[in-house]
Amino acid sequence: MPAQVDEVANVYARSLFQLAEKEGGEARIGETADEIDSIAEIIRADAKLREFLASPIVDGAERGAAIKRIFGGRVSDLTVRFLLVVNEHARAGHLLQIADAYDLLVQERFGRVEVDVFTVDGGALDAKVAASVSQRVKAAFGKEPVLHSYADPHMIGGIKLRVGDQLIDGSIATRLRRLTRSLGERGQSDVGGELGKFLS
């Protein structure tokens, strides 16, 4: 899920979004999103490339030639030209933030929201669970959810969701803490009812 993005990244992302829309409407916006996402994945996976793009020591012309060599032929001319403009303005080190900002614009346009789903193993969600999560997120946010699964080895079970800056915690540990707090406040008389709710 995209992190908080800075205003510089927003400016470049909006420019790319407008160029893509002008060139080919929503279809081109989506294609550009796929390209920018692929570029971001390459950058995230390669620490040396990240350092090269962000380094103030590297000559801009040398970096531009490398950008053409690495991404030329893999992405559209529009995207390559955009990368070169970003480089010319010494902002190549901001490409990950720009990718995140572009993704947010695409989500807004297509009425989607990214949801980080945390479970113990981080594996693909059971179809029934995924459908339930999607339905609840759509009802709460009015947008089509895009689910991303992650492992949280600190969990003992259950599920946690992060939607934007909101955390929805349905983990077993949190449910146990709530039960313990509730029992402490109300006493032992409701143990049976609370335990029944927890186990259901």
N, C-alpha and C positions, 0 to 999 in steps of 0.2 A: 504494500500500500504506500502511496506516496506520502513522504514526510512533509513537514512544514517547508514551504518554498519561499525564497526571498524575492523581493520586487524585481531585481535584475532578471532572474529566471522567468518571472511572470511576463515581463516585457518581451523577451525573446520568444517565449512559448506562444504568446498571443500573436506575434508577428508571423510565426510559422503556421499557426492555425488559420489565420486570415489568408496567407498565401496558398495553403492547401485547399481551402474552401474556394478561393477564386479560380484555382486551376482545375478542380474537378468535383466540387461540392462535397457532400458527406462521404461519398465513396473514397475520395482522395484524402479526406481528413482521417478516415479509418486506416487506409494504407500507410499514411505517414505515421500514424500512431504505432503501427506494427514495426515500421522501420526504426523509429526513435526508440522503441522498447528494445529491439534487437541490439541497437548501438549501445544502449545503457547496460544491457546484460554483458556485452563484450567488455565494456569499460569496468564494470563491477568485478568481473572475473580476472582482470589483469592489472595488478598493482603497478607494474612498470608503465603501462599505458596511461593509467590515471596520473602518475607522477609526471610523465612526459607532457600530457595535455595541460597540466596545471603549472608546470615549471616556468618561472619568469626568466630563467636562464636560456631556455630553448628559443632559438630564432623563430619568429612567426612564419617566415617563408618556409623554413624547414618543417615546421609543424604542419603547415598547409599542404606541403607535398606529401607528408606522411598520411594525412587525412584522406587525400585523393587516392593514395596507394591502398590504404586499408579498406576504405568504404566505397570507392568508385567501382561501379559494376555490381555492387551488392545492394545498393539502395538507389532510389530515383535521383535524377539530376537535381530536382528541387531540394531534396534532403542534403545532397552533397554541397550544393551552393549555399544552403543555410549553414551547414557546418563550417564552411570556409568564411562566411561573414562573421560567425561567432568567433572564429579564430582571429580574424583581422582586427576585431575589437578586444582582443586579449581576454576572451571569456570562455575559452575551451575548457578550462577547469570547472566551469559551471554546468557542463553538459548533463550531469546526472540530475541536478536540480531543475534544469530546463525540461528534461524528460518527465520528471515528476509533475511539473507545472502543466505541461502539455497534456499529460494523462488526466489531470483534474479537469481541464477544459473539455476533453473528449467525453469524460463521464457526465459532465453537466449537459453537454449537447445531446447525448443519447439517453439521458435519464437513467444513468447507472450509478451505483455506489459500490466501492470496493470494501469487502469485509474480510478481515483477517480472522481466521478460525483457529483457535489453539486447542489441541488435544494432547494427550500424553505422548502418542507416537507420531503425530503429525501426518498420518497417512490420509489417503482419500476418504472422504466421509461416506458413510453408508448412504445409499440413494434416498432412503426414507428420512434420515437425519438432515441431509442436504436440502431436501424439499421443505422440511419443516422450518429450518433456519431461513431459507430463502423467503418463504411465505411470511414469516414473522418480521423479517427485516423490511420486506416490501410494504407490509402493512404499517410499520412504524415510520419509515422514511419516505414512502411514496416513490421509490426508485427501484429499478431492477438490480438485485445484488450480484456482484461478481465475487465468488468465494475463493479465498486462498488459504490453504491448509498449512499450519506450522506446528512443529513439536514444541511442547513445553515440558521438559523432564521433571520440573518441580511440581507438576500437577499429579494428583493421585487418581483422578478420574473426572468425568464431566466435560464441560466445554466452556471456553471463554471466547467472546467476540469483541473485535475492535472495529468500530465504524467511525472513521474520521478520528476525532479526539475523544470519542466516547468508548468506555470499556463496559461490556455487559458480562458479568462474571457468574456463570452457572457451574463453576467447578465444585467438586465434592467438598474440598477443603473449605470453601467459602460457605457452602450450605451447612457444614458442620459447625463452623464458627457462629453462624446465625442461630442455629439450634441451641448451642451452648449458651449464647447470650440471652436468648429467649427464656431458656430454662432458669437461668440465674435471676432474671427479672420477675418471672411469674411463679417460680418455685417448682417443686417436683410434681404437683398435682396434674399437670397437663402432659406429663412425659409420654403417656400412651398415644394421645392424639398427635403430638408433634412427631413422635417416632413413626407413626403411621403415615403422616404426610411426607416425611423424609424418604421413607422406603417406597412410596408409591411412584 
